[in-house]
Amino acid sequence: MAPFKFQTTPAIHFAEGAAAQIGEIARRTMSGNVLIVTDPGIEAAGLLDQPLQALQDAGFSPVLFNAVEADPSRDTVEAASALARSNDVTGVIGIGGGSSLDVAKLAALLATNIQRLDDCWGVGNVIATRLPLILVPTTAGTGSEVTPISIVTVEEDEKRGVVSPVILPDAAILDPLLTIGLPPHVTAATGIDAMVHAIEAATSKSANNNPVSQTLARQALALLGKNIEAAVFNGENAEARGAMLLGSMLAGMAFANSPVAAVHALAYPIGGRFHVPHGLSNALVLPHVLRFNMPVVSAVYADLADHTFTDMPNGMGSQGKAAHYVEKLAHLSQKLGLPTRLRDVGIGSDDLPGMAADAMKQTRLLVNNPRNVTEDDAFTIYRAAW
């Protein structure tokens, strides 16, 4: 068996109502002032009320940074870090979707004032320590609470990543009740995002594609595939919400160690240039990238199909089952009410060449794709998605 390394968040707390335990959990690593990183929508929805009260009851003084936007910018990361330093916080708590959690990771890192952000880009370039860190997801999508990755939008709408086990949090708190109010279209897009994580982890060309990630990816798809429609169409279903949250986390664990590839690489220019939410960006290119990869990984897709969907027909060969799987995933996006064409989100045909060129900058991701992707390939995929 090939050698591999598997790293993840050391403590995971999963329960309906787990957010009420945040004060007790935080006391293990923090005291006094703590930075809360979130976005305006989370605050407006009242999702901070219980965690903030629990922290205050435990003796903490929360310092609120509530300015995280979708596809967070360098300025946002720097502002959160500066607020942490100016208030001498002893720890950082991220509450929200992937953007808030990603900003919280970097705020905890940069608050120590040891290393600049520009020195951290890429894989394994973090040498600094970080403040204690707790992450609380309110969407079932990115799995950021268990990944050593933070994505930031920089100049010219380019997305860059910091990848280091240093930014794995000390603890993740998964409370399905925090996801109950998520709108159907957000539930759908983030759910597809989590499925993409599992599929790309299972087919990654990374040398660290390993048996643990493979197992987690399949279990994630079983949870996500069986519950995404219930979560979208009956958002008050706490059982389905919990399954989605757990599936998202398992997919995050999988791709954190067996990295994602061309779906994400081609999604990033869509989000960076046109500010399309990350999950929807992935959904728009997913079936087209899978069709491109089919010649080299059809057997894996056929296996994933049986884990993801309970109604796959019998008697199909590997190639036929894989093709049917891709079509079911494409139909799932449509069934959930998501846009399915790039033109539906305001992208023009004349935008496609520039997007293809931008996608080629994502070498960190493209190297993991099971089939080599050229700029011409990227343009062809975008054209099919348009």
Secondary structure, 3 states (H helix, E strand, C coil): CCCCCCCCCCEEEECCCHHHHHHHHHCCCCCCEEEEECCHHHHHCCCCHHHHHHHHHCCCEEEEECCCCCCCEHHHHHHHHHHHHHCCCCCEEEEECHHHHHHHHHHHHHCCCCCCHHHCCEECCCCCCCCCEEEEECCCCCCHHHCCEEEEECHHHCEEEEECHHHCCCEEEECHHHHCCCCHHHHHHHHHHHHHHHHHHHHCCCCCCCHHHHHHHHHHHHHHHHHHHHHHHCCCCHHHHHHHHHHHHHHHHHHHHCCCCHHHHHHHHHHHHHCCCHHHHHHHHHHHHHHHHHHHHHHHHHHHHHHHCCCCCCCCCHHHHHHHHHHHHHHHHHHCCCCCCHHHHCCCHHHHHHHHHHHCCCHHHHCCCCCCCCHHHHHHHHHHHC
